[in-house]
Amino acid sequence: MRKSTALKAASQFFSLLLCLILLPAAFAQPEELNGTATYENGTYESNIVSGLEEIYGNYTVHDINPSYYSVYLMPGENETFNVSFRNEGNENLDIAPKVVAPSDDYYYDVVNESWITILPENVTVSPGVEQNFTIEVSVPEDTETGDYEAQIAFTNDTYPEEYDTPVYIQESAEGSDDSLSAEGYSDPMYVNAMYLCVSVPVRPKLELQTSYISDTIEPGKEYVYAVKIKNVAGKDVTIDPKVTKYEVYDYSFEELAFSDDTIEISAPSTIKAGEIANMTIRVPVPENASGSYDAYIEMNADGKENDGSVPQISLSFTVDKQPTTPYVRTFNTTTTDPIMLEVSAETSGQDDSVRISPEIEKPSFEINLKCNSSPVNLTLVKTSESGAVYSQGYIFPVWATEDSSSYQSDSREYTETYRAVGAIGTWELTILPKNTNSFDYSITVGESK
């Protein structure tokens, strides 16, 4: 079953959370484990069931920071981090850290010890002294995508095989029998170890100019969009882009504005290594279309199911006719101060680069004003245009922008300001927007400061 990139990304995100939150609990520090834990200041045995020492044994718990660490590396990449070990015992310790398999049932594959380099390899640590270790994780080029886990053990102390879960003193109901679980672990559970999670993502094959196309379209018109595709796989990649519905439950029972086969996609069947190609999406909107349409374009790279190495393009269209009747607003005045009107509309900058036709026109407004049912002359005081501008690469990748442009615009706002002679009475303002389906307005009685 195919899944969208968004779902795959969410899955990887929650896998990482599982590394960071759930699994480290299995390697918690002394207060969460049974046994006689020896510290500098004495023996911790306040809530351990009497007589369990023979089952769980004695061990010294040393301070390891961090107790877990996660890395996100592509094949061929590496990362270095530091871990401190403090000797909490009363004797010198010869420490030679080693990579070992986790003691619990594996959620992921086990990290190969050849990926890990630990320096110093061995060192003597005196009581109360903190020793720093440098750990380098190097993921080989041929590593398969997935999540990997391991422990880095600093001492050879392990819990007995019978160890399962902490047992604490509780008042038992009369006649009940408190017993210990004897289920052991397939691998030793090290007392003084940190947990390591290595996530190896899929190496991308393609990059897209944009991950979505969102637009308001009119019935009876044809819209054309162009999206650039870059091959970053290092080899030729075949594509066969298809419109695909989201695999989610829809309880609204609302039909889509038009069918999937309404959308026409044209793109080269093969994109050479390093090449940038164009994909054209054509949307001839039916005359009777209304409502909205949501789907995505699956690239079907190399004829295989998407493993996360190929992004998708989300499609979101709202079918809406331009208003033919104006918006009406009535208000009253008690002074003869002048009337100031301001009307504005905002457009998205994404459409300028992606939508080829029809050309996007600036919003404008047909405004009329009456006072006590009589028309009032409006004087256009000013028009203004404002927008958000970013350096190249903020909105679209650098390779997808024109060489001559060092900036990209995210959105634009167009504003028209009018003045009318004031009078006491009831006013009626009508606004008919053009080239936009939404706008903001303000009415000010009296000169603005």
Summary of the structure (lengths in Angstrom):
residues: 449
radius of gyration: 33.5
end to end distance: 62.2
largest distance: 100.1
contacts: 1245
relative contact order: 0.13
helix: 10%
strand: 45%
